[in-house]
Amino acid sequence: MAKNTSLYFRIVEGRNLPAKDVSGTSDPYCIVKVDNEVVARTATVWKNLNPFWGEEYTLHLPMGFHSLSFLVMDEDTIGHDDVIGKITLSKEAIGSQAKGLDSWMNLTRVDPDEEVQGEIHLSLELLKDTMKSSLRCQVIEARDLAPRDISGTSDPFGRIIFNNHSAETSIIKKTRFPHWGETLQLELDAEELNEEGTVIVEVWDWDMVGKNDFLGKVEIPFASLHKTPVLEGWFRLLPLGNNEADAGGKLGALRLKVRLVEDRILPSTYYQPLIELLVESVISPAEVEDSSALTMLEEVTTVESRQDVAMTLVKIYLGQGLVVPFLDYLNTREVNHTTDPNTLFRSNSLASKAMEQFMKAVGMLYLHEVLKPIINRIFDERKYIELDPCKIDLNRSRRISFKSGVSEAEVRDYSVEMLQTYLTSIIESIVSSVDQCPSVMRVAFKQLHKRVEEQFTEPENEDVKYLAISGFFFLRFFAPAILTPKLFQLRDQHADTRTSRTLLLLAKALQSVGNLGLQLGHGKEQWMSPLHPIILRSVASVKDFLDKLIDVDHNIVSSVPQRAVFMPSVTVKEGYLHKHKAEGPHLLSRFAFKKRYFWLTSETLSYGKTSDWQVRSSIPIQCVCAVERLDENAFQQQNVMQVITQDNDGKLNTMYIQCKNVNELNQWLSAIRKVSIYNERMLPSFHPGIHRSGKWTCCLQADRAGCSRTHSAVTLGDWSDPLDPDVETQMIYKQLLQGRDKLRKKYLEMEDADLTSSNKEKRISPDIHPDGAECNAPPTRPGQSVAARLLVVIEDLEQAHATFQLREIEDATRVILNP
């Protein structure tokens, strides 16, 4: 039974942070670590002790994790950044909250003895003899130790301690992946064999000057060595345990949202009955108003989980090739239940959320193609733009004119001119993008147009069929992307205050365009009126665009992939990076990295000198066997990854690529891992260093076999996640399991009462068939048969989980008893 772990976290804001700069403020940012590996870095909020970040991430961690840490730093232009404080959450603490954590948490001081990481490979054996006894410990190797020296490495040695006995290994200099291969032996007295003590193995960084630095420890109950002849394995290094909470929150606090989703995934055959019920809901519903597995799922879905359920359903039906019938089914129900066209799709119903998530799943690359050039231009130009008279700041508008002073009217006129320019570019880019829009999106909108037109036939509702589409297309897709480009991967960082205001004004204007200008002049923001003429002029072109958008053959969906990320010709990710390909076992110069433009599709990773360069070098994705971080000490460079490929002769080749920051590094790691996740020749281990002078800089060994585990399935969660039907169906099962009692009560609880009532009526006046036979069947409640089948499926899955869990416990017990 496979294990699936996803970690969601949102760094909301900080408060009462201490001042680290001479100006009396700080420039805070957050670093996020999972088991001491940096997975994210927020933007820096300059000169602010109460910063707001609002950044969120999702990580897929199939192998699990132990702790999640948030370090708050103060960025300094000169010298090293200052550490303000830290919050560490264990996996157990996060998992104990079913709905996740959402609270303010005080920062604590950073204790070097608590900043440990890595694992150590040990073999312990208790040797008993009539004359003497001893404890033998083989200290084999360690990996991913914390760097304690300025060079980015450590000089580690091991020490075993039991009672008053101790022994040490030799010191291996300048490595975080030491190989000792040494045996330490402690002679024990006979009475010591009966003690209930603890065997401690410590790892230290040797320093010539000053005291040695602690790197971690392992504690093993002595009693366990009596039960197991030889105890061998990799052990996680633990801190000293001197945790001291910061008294009174003197270092400030962070508001965090953290949620852990951990599932055990059954084999695919167990989920097939639930998939069949979901498919049946949209393929052959007797009547769209009849109850189905899908409508019952909506009944038990909470407001908080509706978005996740909608996204999961979209993925399931994409995988089944039925996403259009699925959306049509939900939209038809929504339209039929709406009497006032002004309220159509205005709620956060499952239909609305499903359409919203569907556009992100299949249309994100299309969105990038349409908006990215304009968004980049707005960020690069960073104009001061403001229309609200109450917010115009003349001191911030010096770049508008070379005059000594600028009036409020000039600021407003200039702002109108720039907004008209940007808005015109956005609208023109959208209305000319019919052919770029994914076919499956166009067909889904065509079906929506048809359902709305059938429901609202009155002449005064002529525009409703346009508003239904533009409400999703403009208000729930393009406008949010303009407002917060980072959340749609259009930018790596959030906009600054000035650019953010420009984006907000443009998003408001585009919403008015999506509303076909029907609400203009009725709101409180009358200062937006200078943009009304351009909005009204665009209405005709928007309607024409929507007409062309739905002018598509319905059958085209079956002939093309519905998920854009799997189309070979579509670029999943692109941008400038610095690369150098390893050529033999020689040291690569740190200056040998050259700037190249990279393109990633589901088939190739290619690069050229510039974005318009015609001659490209390519690596087939099917040849990729590992994509991993490179140790900073290898080239004395940060944010370097290695792409390891294997040719037809079995030879391994490595290309080193440097990214500009840790977020870009994680995005590229995740993107390449996703497109290569189904490759058959993935490596189980790798070297985080480079080959120099006949040995690897990480472990100082000559072997090609890696010294650290690969992380091929550790990815960032976003719209490009590969489809995984088992994981997605498991999520739906959990939602149904939580609402099982509600479904049973509504659909099945009164079945016996119905039967009793029917029998009484039969005795008084039995129903007679045309052939004279009496009808004894009780009346069926709406949806009762479907509900019964669905509840059986839920119970079968529950039983399967219990059975597999019992097997795991039995297997674990068998290993302990028979090592």
N, C-alpha and C positions, 0 to 999 in steps of 0.2 A: 504494500500500500504506500503510494508516494506521499510526500509531505509538501505542502505549499504554505509559505510564509510571506505575508505582505505587511509592510510597515508604512503607515501614513503618519506624517507629522507636519505641523504648521507652526512656524515661528511668527507669532502675531506681533508682539511689541515688548519693549522693556520700559522700566520705570526706576527712577531714583538711582541711576548709575553714578558711580563716583567720578569726579573730574580727574583726568589723567594728564591734561595739557595745561600749560602755563596760563592759557586764556581762561581757565576755569570751566572748561567743557571737555568733552571727549568726542571721538569720531568712531562710534561703535559699529562692529559687524559681528556676525555669528559664524562659527565653524561648527559643522555637525559631523560627528564621528560615529560609526557603527563598529564596535570592537576596535577602536583606535585607528580605523581607516577613514580618512576624510571623504565624505560622500556629498557634501554641499557647503557652499559659502554664500551668505547673504550679501546684498549690497551694503556699502558703507553709508551710514547716515551721518553727515558731517555736522559737527558742533551741536550735538543734541544729547541730553542726558535722559530723555524719555523717547527713544526712537520707535518708529513704527516700520515694520518690515512687511508683514502680510505675505510671506513666501511659504509655499507648501510643496511637499515632495511625496512621492510614493516609491518605495523600494520593494522589489521582489527578491527575497532571500531564501532560496530553496534549502540551503544548508542550515538555516536558522542563524541566531546571533545570541550574544550574551548581554550586551549593554548598549545604550544609546546615550551619547554625550553631546551637550551643547556648550561650547566655549565662547564667551563674549570677549572680544578683543578690541583694543583701541588702535586704530591705524595711525602710524607715524610716517611722515614723508621721509625723514632721516632716521636711520637706525632701525632697530627691531621694534615690531609692534608690541604693545603692552598687553598682558593678560589681566582682564578685569575680574573674571570669575567663571564658574563652571556649574553645570547641573548634569548629573548622571542618573539615568533611570535604568534599572535592571529589566530584563525581559519579563521576569516574574511580576514586577510591579506594574508594568504596562498591561500584561495579559490578565491581571486580576480584575481589571475594570472592563466589563463587557462592552460598555459604550465608549470606552477610551477615556483618556485624561483630558481635561480642559480646565486649567486653573493657572493662577500665578504661583511661581515657585522661586524661592530665594536662591541667589547665587552663593556658592561656597568658594573658599580659597582653593587654589590648585596646589596639591601636595605632591612633590616629585615621586615620593615613595608609593603613591597611589596610581601614578601614571605608568602602569605596566601593560605589557602586551606580549603575545606570542605563546608558543607551546614548546614543551620539552619532551623528548622521547626517552623513556626510562624502562629498565627491566630490573625488578626487585625480587630477591629470593631469600628465604630464611633457611639457612643450612643448620641442621641439628645433628649433633654427634654425641657419643657417650662422654667424650673427654671435653669437648668445647663446642660452642655454637657461634654462629656469625651471621651478620646481615650483609648480603652481597648486593650491590647496586651498580648496574651498568648504566653509565651516563652516555647515551649514544649521540644525540644531536639535539639541537634546538632550532626553531625557525621564527622569523619575524619578531625578534627582540626589539625593545625600544632603543632608539639611538640616544646615547648619553654624551658622546664626545662631539666636539665642534666639527669634526669631519663628517658627521652624519652616521657614524658607526658606533660600535662599542668594543670593549676588550673583555669578553665574558669568560667567567669561570664558574664551575658548579661546586656546591657544598652540600653534603648530606649530614644531618644531625639527628641523633637519637639519644635521649637521656644526656649523659655527659660525654658521649662519643661523637666525634666528627672527623670528616675527611674531605679533601678538596681535589678537584681536577686541575689540570694545567690551564694556563691562560692562553686563549686564542685571540690574537690581536686583530683589530680592524675588521670586524664582521658582525652582522646581525643574524647570521645563519651558521653558527659554529658546529663543527663535527669533532667530537671528542673521541668517541669509541673507547672510553676508559672504564675500568672496573674499580670501584671503591669498596672496601670491605671493612666492616666494623666488628671487632671481637666482642661478644656478649657474655656476661656471667649467667649462670644457670637461673638465678632468681629473676633476671630481667626478662626471661621468656614468658613469665606470667603477668607482666605488667600491661596496663591498658594505655600505654602512651601513644605518641604520634611520631611517625617518621616524617621529617621535614627535608625537602630538597630545595635549596635556594640557588638562585642565579644572581651573580653580581658583576658589575662592570669595574674592572681593575683600573685604578688611577695611580700614577707614579707620585703625584703630589696631592695631598689632601685625602679625604676618606673615600672609600669605594662607594659606588652608586648601586642602589638596589634595583634589580631587574625583574623580580618576581619569585614566587615560591609555590611549591606543591606540598600539600599535607595528606598523608596516607595513614589511616588507622593501623596501628601495629597488629591488631587482632585480625585484620583481613589477610595478613601474610600467613597466618596459621591455616586459613581455609584454602588459600590458593598457592600451589607450589611455586609458580612463577607468575608474577604480575607484570605484564608488559603492555605498553601502549603510549599514545601521545596524551599528555596531560596539559591542561590549560594553566598558565601561570597566573597566580592571584596576587593582589596587592597585600601590603602588610596588615591592612584593616584598621588603620588609624583615622577613620572617617570622623570629621568634626564639622557639624553643621554651623554655618555662619550665624552667629547670634544676632537676632533682631534684623536681619536683612540689610546689614551695613554695606554690602556690595551691590545692592539693588535686586531686582527680580525680573523674570521673564514670564510672559504669558504664552503658554504652549498648548497645542492640541496634538495629542498623540494617540494613535489607535493601532492595535495589532490584530491582524486577521490570520489565524493559523488553522489550517485544515489538513485532514488526511484524506487523500483522494483515492477512491475505490477504482478498480478496473472498469474500463468503459462499458462493459456489458451490463453492469449494475445500474447505469444511468439511462440505458436505452428506453425503458418503459416511460420515464418522465419526459424524455425527449419526444417520444411518440405522442404523448398527450399534448405537449406544447405545439407540435407540428399539426396535430389534428385540429387544434383550436382555430388555426388560420387557413388550413387547406380545405376542410369540409365542415364548416359550421352550419348547422341546420338553419338557424336564423341568427343574424348578427346580434340580436338582443338576448339570445339564449345564453345561459351560463356555460362557461368553459373553464378549462384549467387556467387559462390566461386571466380571465376575469376574476377567478377565485384568488389568484396570486395578487392581483391588484387590491382586492378586499383586505388582505392581511399585510400589505406593505405599508410601513409607517412613513410619515413625511420625511423623517431623517434618512431613511434607506432608499427612498424612491429613485433618486438619481443613480445610485449604485445598481439597483435592480434593473433600471431602464438600460444602462450601459451593458449589463450582463446579457439581457435579453437580445439587444441589438447584435452582440457578438454571436450568440447562439444561432440566431436566424441568418446572420451573414454566413456562418459556417454551413448551414443547411441550404443556402441559396434561396431563402424565403423571406428576406428582409422586407421586400416591397409588399407582399401579402400581409406580413405582420403589421407593418405601419398602416396599411390600408384598413385592416381590421380594427385597430385602435382608433384611428382617425374617424372611421365611419361611425363607430359608437359615440365618439365625442361630438361629432357634428349632429347626429340624430338626437342627442340629449340637450342640444343648445337651441333655445328659442330666440334669444336676443343675439343677433350677429355681432353686436359690439362686445360681447363677452366671450366670443369664440377663441379657444386656446389661450385664454388669458390666465387660467389657473395653472398650478404646477401639477397637473394630472399626469398619469403614466404616459398618455399619448403625447403630451407636450414634452415631457422629459425624454421620451424615446426619440422623437424627432430631433431634439437638440443634441443628444448623444450620437445619433446616427450621422448627423452632419459632421461632427468632430471625427467620427471613426473613418468615414470615407472621403471627406472633403477637406481635410487639413492641408494637404499638399496643394490643392487648388486654391485655398485661402492664401497660402504663402505666395503662390505665383501671382495672385492678383494684388495683394496688399503690401508685400514686403518692400518693393522699391519705394513706395510712397512713405511708408513708416520709417524706413531708413533715412529718407530725405528730411523728414520732420525732426528726427533725432539729431541729424547732422547740423541742420540749420539753427535749431534751438532758438527760435524767434520768441520775443516777448509779445504775447497776444492776449488781449482782454477786451471783452465787450461790456461787462457789468460795471456801471459807473461806480458802484460801491467798492469795487476791488481794484480799480486802476491805480497803479503806483507809478508816478512820474519818475521816481528815482531809478526804477528798473528799466526804463525805456530809452536810455541814452543812445542805443545803437540805431534807433529809428531815424534819427536825423543828426546832421552835423551842427545844427544850431545849438546855441547855448542852453535853450530851454525848449521843452516840447509841451504843447497843450494837451488837455484831455481829449479834445476833438481830434487832434492829429493821431493820437494813440489809437483812438477808436476807428478812424478811417483806415489807418494802416492795418489794424487787426482785421477789419472787414475784408480788405483787399487780399490779405494772406489766407484767411479762411476760405474765401471764395476760390482762390487758386488751388488750395489743397482739396477742398470738397469737389471741385470740378474734376480734378485728377482721379479722385477715388471713384466718383460716379462713372466717369468714362471708362475706367479700368474694369469696373464691375459689369456695365452694360455691354461691353465688347468681349465678355468672357464666356459666351454661350458654349462655344466648342470646347473650352477648357473644363467646364463643369463635368464631373463624373456622370456617366450615363445613368447609373443607379439612382443618383440624386434627382436627376431630371424626371425619371419615370415615377419616383415617389411623389414628386410635386405634381406631376400630371394626374395621378390618382387623387391626390388631395383636392386639386382644382375641380375634378369631376364630381366628387362627393359634395363639396360646398355648393357647386352650381345646381346640383339636383335638389339640395335642401332649401336653398334660398333663391326662389325663382322670381320674386317680386322685382319690378323695375328699379325700385329705390335701393335694392341690395345688389346692384350691378357690380359694385366694386368689391364686394365681400370675397369673391373668388380670388381677386388679386391680393387683398389684405391678408388672407389666410396664408398665402405663400410668402409674401414679403414680411409678414410678422415673424416667421422663422428665419428667412434668408437674411434680412437686414437687422431686425431687432434682437435675434438670439444667436446670430453667427458673426456677421461682419461688424456690427456696432460694438459688441463686447471685445472683439479682437482689437479694435482700434483703441478702446478705452484702456485695456490692460494687455499690451502686446506680449509681455513676458509669459503670461499664462497660456498663450497660444504658440509659444516658442518662436515668435517673430523677432524677439530680442533676448539677449542673455541677461540683461538687467532691467529693473523697473526704471521708468522715466523719472527724471528729476522734477522738481516742483513746476518749473516753467513749461517744460515739454508736456508734463502731465495735464496741465491746464489746457493746452492746445488740443490734446487728444480728447479731453472731456467735451470741449466745445464742438469738435468735429463729430464725436459720437452722438451728441444731442441732435446735431443737424441731420446726421444720417438716419437717426430714428424717425425724424419728421419726414424724411424721404420715404422710409419704409411704410409710414402711415399715409402715404400719398398726399401729404400736406393737409389732411382733413382736420387736424387739431391746431393748426397755426392760428395764433392770435387769441387762443382761449386760455392759455396758461398764465402763470405769474411772471415768467421770464420774458417780458416784453422787449428787453434789451437785445433779444435774439432776432428782432424784426428785420434788421438789415440783411439777414440771410434768407428771409422768406421768398424774395423774388427768384433766387437761384433754385430754391427747393421746389417752388411751384413749376418752374420751367422744366425741371427734371422729371416731373410726374409722367409725362407722355412717353419719354424714353424708357422709364422704368417699366411701364405697362407693356411697351413693345418688347422689352427684354424678357419679361415674364412670359409673354405669348410665345416667343421664340424658344424659351427655356423648356416649355412643356410640349413643344412640337417635336416629339421624339417617338420612335417606334417602341412600343411596349416590349417587344420580343428581343430588343437589343441587350437587355439585362442578362439573358441566359447565355449570350455569346461572349461576354467579357467578365473578367474577375470583378467581384463586387467590392473587394477590399483593395484600395489603391496601393497600399504598401507592398502588396505581392505582385504588382505589375512590373515586369522586368524593365520597361522603358522609363519608369518613374524614379526620379531621384529622391531618395529617402532623406538624405542629409548632404550638405555641401558647405564649403567654406575654405578659407586659407588656413593652412597649418605649416609646420616646419618638419621636414622629413630627412632621414638618412637611412639608407639600407646597409645592413651589416655585410661586409665582404670578408669572410674568413675570420680567424680568431685574433684579429689585431685590434688594438685600442682605437676607437674612433675619436677624433678631435671634437671637443665641445663646440667648436666653431664650424663643424662640417654640416650642421643642419641648414637646409635651404628652404626658402619659402616656396610652397607649391599650393595649387588650388585642388582640393579633393572633391570627388563625387562618390556617393555611396548609393547603389541600387541593390535590389535583392539578388543580383547576379554578379556584380563586380564592385571592387574598390579601385577607382582610377584617379589619376592626378596628372596635371599639366602645369606649365609655368604660370598661366593666368586663367581666368574664368572663361575667356573666349579662345583659348589655345586649342587648335585643331588636333595636334599630335598628343595623344595621351598614353601613359603607361597604365596597365591594368593588372589587377590580381583577381582571379576567379574566387568568388565567395566560397565555393565548394572546396577550395584548397585550404581555407582558414581552419586551423586546429587549436588556436588559443589567441585571446586578446586580453592583455594584462598590463598593469602598471609597471613602470620601471623604477627601481630604487633611485632616489635622488642622488645617492652617492656615486652612481655609475658614471654619469657625465657631469656631476655637480650642477645639474639642471633640474628644475621642478616641472611637474605636469607632463611627463614623458610616458608614452605607452608603447607597447611592442605588439606588432601583429605577426604571429608566427604561422607560417604556411608550410605545407608539405607537397612536394612535387610528385610526379608519377613514379619516380625511382625511390621514393621514401625519404628523400633528403629534406631536412628542415631548413627553412630560410626565415630570417627575421628582419622586419623593417621597423625602425624606431621613428616615432612621430611625436613632436612636441606641440602641446596646446598652450593657449595664452593664459588660461586659469584653470582652477580645479573643476569648475562647473562645466566648462567646455570639454575637459578631459572625461568627466563622467558621462556626458552626453554622447561623445563619440564611442567610448567603451560600450555603453548600453546599446547604441544603434548597430554597431558591428556585431555584437553578441546576438542581437535579435534576429538579424538576417542569416546568421550562421548557426542558429541554435539547433537545427536538425542535422547538422553535419555529422557524419559517422566517425570521423577520425579525430575527435577532440582529445586533447592531451589531458591527463589527470594531474600533471604537475608541470612546473616551469621554473626558470631561473629569473629572479627579480633583478639580477645584475647582468653584466656583459662579460664576454670572454676576453681575458687579457693575460698575456704571457703564459698561455697554456692552462689557465684555470679561471673559474668564474669568480668575479669580484664579490658576489653575495656570500657564498659558502666556502670559497677558497679551495674548491674541489675541481678535478678535471672532468668528471663525468658529465655527459650530456643530460642524464636523467635529472629532472628538476628537483629543487630543494624546497619548494613551496607549492601548496595546492592551488589549482586554477579556480577561477570564479566565473565559468562560462555562462551560468544561468542567473548571475546577479545583475539585475537590470533596473533601470528607472521605469516606473510605471507611467505610461502616457498613451496617447491615441494610437501609437504604432505597435502596441503590444501584440505579439502573435496570438492568433485564435487558439484557445485551448478548451475544447468542448467539455472535458471532464471537470476542469476547475470551475468553469462557468456554471455547469449544471449543479455542481456541489453547492455553489452559492445560492442558487434558486431553491434547492432542497432545504437548506438551512432556514431560509425565509419562510417556506411553507411549514417547516417543523415548528417554528415559533408561533404560527397562526393555526396550528392543527386543531386546537380546542375550539377556536372560533368557527372554523369550517364545520366541525362535527356538530356543534350546537345548532348552527343555522340550517344545515342540510340533512342531517341524519338523526338528530336527537329525538325528533317527534315521529320517527318511523313506526315505532311500536304503537304510539297513540293513534296514528293514521290507520294502522291495521285493525286495532280494536274498534275504532269508530266505524270502519268500513264493514266489519262483521255484524255490528249492531244494525246498521242500515240494511244489510243483506237479509237479516231475519225478519225485518219489518216489510221491506219491499225490495226483493232481490232484482238485480239487473239481469235482463234476459237477452241473450244473443239472438240474431235472426234464426239460428238453427235450434233455438229452444234451450241451449245450455246456460247455466248460471255463471255470472262473472264474479269470481272471488278475489281478483287482484285489487289491492288497495290503490288509491290514486297516488301517482308519483309526483313528489314535490319537484318544482323546477330545478334542474341541475343536480338532482339527487343521484342519478346513475353516474354522472361524471365525477361528482364529489366522492362517491364510494370508491371508484377506481383510483382517484387521486390519493385518497387516504390510505388505500392498500399500498400504493407505490411508496408513500412516505414511510409507512411502517416497515416495508421490505428494506428500504435503504437504512432505516434506523437499526434494524436487526443485522444487516450486513456490516455496518460500522462496529456494532458491538462484537460480532464474531471475529472480525479482523483484529480488533483491539485485544480481545482475549488471546488470540494466537500470538500477538506480539509479546504479551506478558508471559505466556508459556515459553516462548523462544528465549526471552531474556532470562527467565528463571533457569532454563536448561543450560544456558551459557555459564551462569554463576555456579551451578551445581557441578557442571562438567566442563571446566575450563580447558 
